[in-house]
Amino acid sequence: MNRYCVIIPTYNNAGTVAEVARRALAVCPNVFVVDDGSTDDTAAGLKGLDVRVLSHEHNRGKGCALKTGFKAAREAGFTHAVTVDADGQHFPEDIPGMVEASDRNPGDYIIGVRNLTSENMPRQNTFANRFSNFWFRLQTGQRLADTQSGFRIYPLDRLYGLGLLTSRYEAELELMVFAAWHGVRMNGVPVRVWYAPEGERVSHFRPFRDFFRISVLNTLLCLGAVVIGLPMALWRKMAG
């Protein structure tokens, strides 16, 4: 039987993380919040909530926060983890629909696909996502409409490359590519999204530096697709 938990990585989201956690608890009683070295009132806001808080002493990045959450979820006996961003853009109320898709295909990664043409979608997000979608298809042969969504369900026994995982945002792309090379399917499910008005958004994305990191990662993953991904795909085909 599948057992689901929610993992919410957070860094300085004091204004939103508690409400995200409350809404997640309304649909799933098992919630982990990974406080990635926050320096604001994040910890205080979570007091009194029936969530398990995992804390990093210093900020280590989203990739490290996810690894901490996955480890705790596995140790607690969960089979699947739903990841939800702490900034309020995701609707935890959409989790049941994603769980239904996961129950039908428990070995798939379930990706919450956002409407990238919505009125308040930041323009740079739309471009970055289309850029990422192109490279993901080239690296894996799989087409996915939203490769940058952090709203996902991971089967915890189908996580690959955790030892090589980068520490920041690009870790989510790595997880999908490594899994696809191992034959895991990406299953997109439409979800709602909300972005705070300009000036109210809390974002730790550094456009130039992070875009450069993602570009370097995509170059390495393309090389990996040739020497690892393609041979593995051919082997699976030959083995039936």
N, C-alpha and C positions, 0 to 999 in steps of 0.2 A: 504493500500500500504506500502511495506517495505521501510524504510529509513535507509541508511547505512552511517556510519562514520568510520574513521580510528583512532585508539588510538595507539600512539607510546610512551611507557614508556622508559625513558632514565636516565642514571646516568653516567656522565663523558664519553660521546661518542661524544665529540666535532668534531672528525675527520670524523664522518660518519652520524650523525643524520640529518644534514641539507640536505644532498643528499637523504637520505631515505625519508624525508618529501617532497622534491620536486618531487620525483618519485611517491609518494603516491598521491600528489595533481594532477598529470597528469591523474590519473584514478578515483579519488574521490575528489570532491571539499571540503569535510568536514573532516578536519584533526585536531585532538587534540594531542598535545605533552605534556606529563607529565614529567616535569623536577624534578626528585626525589632528590633534594638537591645537584646538581652537583657543583663541585668546580673547574671545568676547564672552557673553553670558550664556553660551550654548549649554554648558553643563548645568547651570542653575535652572534653566527653562525645562530641562528633562526630569528634574526631581519630582517625584510623586507619580510619574507615569510607569505603567507596568511593562517596561521595556528593559532589556539588558544592554547596558552601556559598556562599550569596549573603548578604552582610551589610549591614544598614542601621546607620549610625553611631548613630542615635537611634531610639527607638520611633516608628513612623509609622502603625501600625494595620494590621489584616488586609487591608483593601482595597489598600493600597500594597504590602504583601508579596505579594499575589496578582499584582498588575501586574508586579512585579519578576520573579516566577517565570515568568509568561506570556511576557514579553519574552525571557528567557533560553532558554526552551523553543523559541520560534519561531526564534530565531537559531541554535539547534542543529539545526534541521530536523525537529522533532517536529510531528506533526499533531494530537495529542490530549494533554491533560494531565489526570491523575487528581489531585485535591486530597484530602489526608488531614490531619485535625487532629493536632496534636502531643501532645495530652493523653492519648492511649491509648484514647479511647472507641471509635474505629473499629478494625475488624479488617482489616489489609492483606490477609489471606488471602481476603477477599471481592472483591479487585480482579479476578481472572480472570473471575468471573461478570459483573461490570460491563463488562469489556472485550468479552465475548461479545455483550452487548446493544448495545454501541457499534458493533461490527463489523457487526451486522445493520442498524443504523440510524446510519451514521456522522455524519449531520448533526444528530442529536438531542443535547440535553444529557441525560446519564444521571445521575439523582439517586439516591443511596443512601437508601432509605426505612427509617427506624428504627421499631422497635416502640414507639410512644409510650405504651403501657399497661404496659410492663415494670415490674417491681417497684421497681427502683432508679432509674427515671427521675425527675429532680428535678421537683417539681410545677410550679415556675414555667416550666420548659422546655415542659411539655405545654401550658400556657395560652398561652404566647407563640407556639408553633408553630400552634395552632389559630387564633389571632388573625391570624397572618401568612398562613395558608392561605386564610382568607376574603378578605382584601384582594387576594391574588395572583389569585384567581379573578375578582374584580370588575375588576381592572386588565387582565387578559389573556384572560379567557374560558376559560382552561385550569384543569382541576382537578388538584391535586397533593397527595398525602397528607403530604408533609414538605418544606415550603419552606425550612426552616432547617437542613437537613442540610448540613454542610460536606464530606461525602464525595461527590464528583461527578466526572464526566468532561466536560470542555469540549472541543469541536472548536475548535482554535485559530484557524481561519479564520471562525468564527462568534461572535466576541466583539464586542459592540457597546456603545457608550457609555463606553469606557474613559477618554476624556478628561473625562467628567462624573462618573466613579465616585467615590463618597465613600470616606473613608479607613478606615472601621472595619467592624464586623460587617455593617452594613446593605448593604455593597457586594455581598454574595452575592445578596441579594434583587434589587438593581438589575440585576445581570448577567442574571438570569433574565427579569425584566420587559422589559428592552431587547431581549433575544433573541426573546422571545415576540412582541413587536411586529413583529419582522422575519420572523415565520413559523416560527421554530424551535420544535420540539416538545420538551416535557419528558417524559422517559421514566423512570418510577420503577421501581427494582429493590430488592427487600427485602434488607436487610443487618443484620448483628448489631451490637449496641452494648453497651458496658460503661461504667458510671460508678463511679468510686471512691466509697467510703463517705463520708458527710458528715464534713467536717473534714479529709479527705485530698485533696479536689478542688482543682485549680489552675484558677481561672476569672478571666478579666479582664473579664467582663461586669459592667457597673455598672447594676443593675436600673432605677433611676429615670432616670438620665441617658440610658442607651442606649435604654430604652423610649420616652422622649420623642423622641429622634432618629429612631427607627423610625417613630413616629407622624407626625412631620413629613414624613418621606420618603414614607410611604404617602399622605398628603394630596397631595403634589406629583405622585406617580405616578398618582393618580386623575385629576388635571387633565391630566397628560400622556396618559393613556389616551384622553381625549376629543379632544384636539387632535392627537395623533400616532398612538396605537395603533389607534383605530377607523378613521380615514381610510386607514391603511396596510392594514388588514385588508380594507376595502372595495375598495381598489385591487387587491389580490391576487386577490380573488374575481372582479372584473370582467376582470382580465387572464388568468384561468384558471390 
